[in-house]
Amino acid sequence: MANISELEKLRQHFNSGITRPYNFRKDQLKKLKASILKYEQELYDALYTDLKKSPEESWVTETGMVIAELNAAIKNLRSWMRPERAGTNLLNMPSRSRVIKEPLGVVLIIGPWNYPFQLLINPFIGAIAAGNCVVLKPSEFALATDAVMKKIVQDVFPPEYVLYVQGDGAVVVPEMMNNFSFDYVFYTGSTTVGKIIYKMAAERLVPVTLELGGKSPCIVESDANIKVAARRIAMTKFSNAGQMCVAPDYVLVHESVKDNFMATMKETVQKFFTDKPEENYNYCKMINERQFNRVAGYLSNGKIVYGGRTDKEKLFIEPTILSDIPPDAPVMNEEIFGPVLPVIPFNTMEEAKAVIDRHPNPLSFYVYTSSNKKEKEWLETVPAGGCCVNNSSWHLTNHHLPFGGRGFSGTGNYHGRYSFETFSHKKAVMKTPTWFDPNIKYPPFKGKLKLFKWVIR
Ligand code: NAD
């Protein structure tokens, strides 16, 4: 638990100006990279302990993503920090205008357990690149990864610059947020806790990014390449045993290709994870018993077309495909966040849209189609945080794209340059020369209206 004097030390450290220069920021990014690489093997072991994640999956979705983000930050930091030139309107001529990217101050970053490393460290990269002091609060449910992250951070950063705070979020986060004014809070986790964070931040007018969850729909159109669609959906739905915020939550498949899609999905899932996924190298486990019980409860919400086996002791739930689901079933009303895939047939776009509209503004939206017209129609019809066409989830691994939700799936975005901007204040600066100071700008104003109308038009 952090006490207030520790948080005040971060404020003093920030106010000293030490974190502002380009060279300081770049050195910290390099130190972080070296520390991650030093503990790479320990990270793989920890991610295996917490989620039974293989090193390959861990590299693609955790360590590799973080290293790519770090490389982009180290390479582009100077250009990100450069003030942006801005135009000046006639009213203010001959002034000159620019936008300076100013660090925010002391920021709090709160992470979840499903990608415990990447989802804490990626925003952290943006925060230090932007010149802030940082409090890191990892999830208390991925304990092995938490322990390694603590070493990675504490090996290279003093606590007055980066403070690593462990513990029960419901206790330690309110204690910090209600007694200390952070300059920014970046939160990744459930919508329920997101609302609590938003309220606490509002009390002190602290700006926030909320990276939340929700039900991300996936459309398979009548003209989709079914083989490719099945491979990409199976891969992203069952990766990390479905515990992925951008996993396709459910599939809406056009009635005309439903049978083909179902058969291809079954074949694909079997090929990827075998008949014994619990022993398969590529298949993860549920994080804990609570999540296991919650997701296992969905198995009775429809007809099991594939999978359905569980093993509580191993926290194992087989990749499962469900059909014939009543619209009011919990599996269609809550974020699944596990390896259960409801498949619902549709005939018209309106019919599919009615299902999606029950949970508006999803974090992600996926459409599989070979028609540009349908692609355009779908993209214009479904407001969402981000989208993939003929793919699922991978958009979040491209650091050139902003990643974030809208409405119930969150507010704000990050990755690459967008992270740097999230953790910077855009300060408007106008510089006015003194050699030109016409009387027209000063009282008395009587009789100047016509001229003012000409200047401001
Ligand atoms: P969670 O909301 O339970 O926990 C996230 C963090 O909040 C943890 O660090 C926890 O300690 C802290 N916390 C818990 N209760 C708190 C409270 N009362 N006050 C303050 N802090 C508290 O979320 P989770 O179960 O770890 O993650 C699962 C959810 O996160 C899913 O809904 C998923 O979709 C979402 N998620 C979103 C993204 C994204 O990028 N948008 C990524 C991963 C997960």
Residues whose N, C-alpha, C, O or C-beta is under 5 A from the ligand:
A	BS01	NAD	I110 G111 P112 W113 K137 P138 S139 E140 G167 D168 G169 A170 V173 P174 T188 G189 S190 T191 V193 I196 E211 L212 G213 G214 C245 S409
